């Protein structure tokens, strides 16, 4: 059974950095497409970044150059390193994996505020 658990969210000042994690079980992270999505208050969920089974990465324009997606195959964990954070990055961040169908985790809150 596929299970995703995000962690690492919190409050950070503008310009700061944060790394969120997603621990996966029930599948092998290096064999499936994994992504991060986010949803800000009052807005629809939006795409942030993906990493393929072949470790090819892709980013939304809004985060390109600031965020880095990575995967630890041994720990079966997905990461999102976020730098130069701004208030517009405030959202609940969700982990996603495609294993036959789409699965999302429960999300972790990231708040960027002074």
C-alpha positions as CSV (number, residue, x, y, z in Angstrom):
1,X,0.0,0.0,0.0
2,X,1.4,3.4,-1.1
3,X,1.9,5.8,1.8
4,X,3.5,9.3,1.8
5,X,4.3,11.4,4.8
6,X,5.6,14.9,4.5
7,X,7.6,16.8,7.2
8,X,9.9,19.7,7.6
9,X,7.4,22.6,7.1
10,X,7.4,25.6,9.4
11,X,7.8,29.4,9.6
12,X,10.7,31.0,7.9
13,X,11.5,34.7,7.2
14,X,11.6,36.1,3.7
15,X,14.9,35.3,2.0
16,X,15.3,32.2,4.1
17,X,15.6,28.5,3.3
18,X,13.8,25.4,4.3
19,X,13.9,21.7,3.3
20,X,10.7,19.6,3.3
21,X,10.8,15.8,3.1
22,X,8.5,13.1,2.0
23,X,9.0,9.6,3.3
24,X,7.5,7.0,1.0
25,X,6.5,3.4,1.6
26,X,4.8,0.7,-0.5
27,X,6.8,1.5,-3.6
28,X,10.4,2.2,-4.8
29,X,11.1,5.9,-5.2
30,X,13.6,5.3,-8.0
31,X,11.1,3.5,-10.2
32,X,8.3,6.1,-10.2
33,X,7.7,9.8,-11.0
34,X,7.6,11.8,-7.9
35,X,6.6,15.5,-7.5
36,X,5.9,18.3,-5.2
37,X,2.7,20.4,-5.4
38,X,1.5,23.3,-3.3
39,X,-1.7,25.0,-2.4
40,X,-1.9,28.5,-1.1
41,X,-5.0,29.7,0.9
42,X,-7.9,30.4,-1.5
43,X,-6.0,29.0,-4.5
44,X,-6.0,25.8,-6.5
45,X,-3.2,23.3,-6.0
46,X,-0.3,24.0,-8.3
47,X,2.7,22.1,-9.7
48,X,6.1,22.8,-8.1
49,X,8.6,20.2,-9.3
50,X,9.1,16.6,-10.5
51,X,11.8,14.0,-10.7
52,X,11.5,11.1,-13.0
53,X,12.7,7.5,-12.4
54,X,15.7,8.5,-14.5
55,X,16.4,11.4,-12.2
56,X,15.4,14.0,-14.7
57,X,14.0,17.1,-12.9
58,X,11.6,19.7,-13.9
59,X,10.4,22.9,-12.2
60,X,7.6,25.4,-12.4
61,X,8.8,28.8,-13.6
62,X,7.8,30.3,-10.3
63,X,10.4,28.3,-8.4
64,X,13.1,27.6,-11.0
65,X,16.6,28.6,-9.8
66,X,15.4,28.7,-6.1
67,X,14.1,25.2,-5.4
68,X,15.8,21.9,-5.8
69,X,14.0,18.5,-5.9
70,X,16.0,15.4,-4.9
71,X,15.5,11.8,-4.0
72,X,17.3,9.5,-1.6
73,X,16.7,6.0,-3.0
74,X,18.1,4.2,0.1
75,X,15.8,6.1,2.5
76,X,13.0,6.1,-0.1
77,X,12.5,9.8,0.6
78,X,11.8,12.8,-1.6
79,X,13.2,16.3,-0.7
80,X,12.5,19.8,-1.7
81,X,15.2,22.3,-0.9
82,X,13.7,25.8,-1.0
83,X,15.9,28.9,-1.0
84,X,15.2,32.6,-1.3
85,X,11.7,32.1,0.0
86,X,9.2,34.8,-0.3
87,X,5.6,35.3,1.0
88,X,4.3,34.0,-2.3
89,X,5.7,30.6,-1.4
90,X,3.5,30.3,1.6
91,X,1.4,27.2,1.1
92,X,0.7,23.6,2.1
93,X,3.3,21.5,0.2
94,X,2.2,18.0,-1.0
95,X,4.2,15.1,-2.1
96,X,3.0,13.1,-5.1
97,X,3.8,9.8,-6.6
98,X,2.5,8.0,-9.7
99,X,2.1,4.3,-8.9
100,X,-0.6,3.1,-11.3
101,X,-2.6,6.1,-10.1
102,X,-1.8,9.3,-8.4
103,X,-1.1,9.4,-4.6
104,X,-0.7,12.6,-2.5
105,X,0.5,12.9,1.1
106,X,-1.3,14.9,3.8
107,X,0.9,18.0,3.2
108,X,3.2,20.1,5.3
109,X,2.6,23.8,6.0
110,X,5.2,26.3,4.9
111,X,4.8,29.9,6.0
112,X,7.1,32.7,4.9
113,X,6.6,35.8,7.0
114,X,8.6,38.3,9.0
